[in-house]
Amino acid sequence: MNIAILYHVKEPPQVGNIRKPMKEGGYSDSGSDLAYELNKNGYNLITPVENPNEKNNIDWVFGDDDEGITKAINMGADVLWLNTVLYEGHPIEKYIGKVKVIGQKCSDVQTYDDKYYTNHILLEHGLDIVNDVSVKSADEYNGDFPCVIKPIRGRGSQGVSVIENKEQLDKVINKLVADKIYGSEFMIEPYLDGEKPYAVQKGKYI
């Protein structure tokens, strides 16, 4: 078993009105951590360079495009570890069955990476999830304030804001749309009192 780690090199396609932004470095940091630990624990690891530098993430991982995947296979990889963002039509789909793959089904990731859709599946099955709404403009929101707006296919606290009133909601949505980072549709949830992570500060656009 010869393992190669793949990282994210190309922004995924927009799904409807929703975009998922690239992470700087494309998870090459966590990919290199995986590769380093596998190598340290005696697994056969394929890397782009013969003697990877511990301080250079890219020495340890291959891009998840056709070029990177082909390079990994040509260098002897028969197992590809998908430390990347997956979606329908991802290049890895052409190689499934030709090599072993560690990761999720691309179509499932695209489906459930939609937080709004996934939340409502959880609600339908009785899980204790906040009841959110999806909006394209402030006028579509008729709920209470404060509330929380977030990207539907976001990552962590990126693009998350706590909103105090309709005027601020309109301003934040307009900025999110203008920035073209997350698309033009967002989800809004009730604001829950209590201790919050440092990245989500009341009234602050992040």
Buried (B, 14 or more C-beta within 10 A) or exposed (E): EBBBBBBBBBEBEEBEBBBBBBBEBBBBBBBBBBBBEBBEEEEEBBBBEEEBEEEEBBBBBBBBBEEBBEBBBEEEBBBBBBBBBBBBEBBBBEBEEEBBBEBEEBBEBBBEBBBBEBBBEEBEEEEEBEEBBBBEBBEEBEEEBBBBBBBBBBBEBBBBBBBBEEEBBBBBBEEBBEEEBBBBBBBBBBBEEEEBEEEBBEEEBE
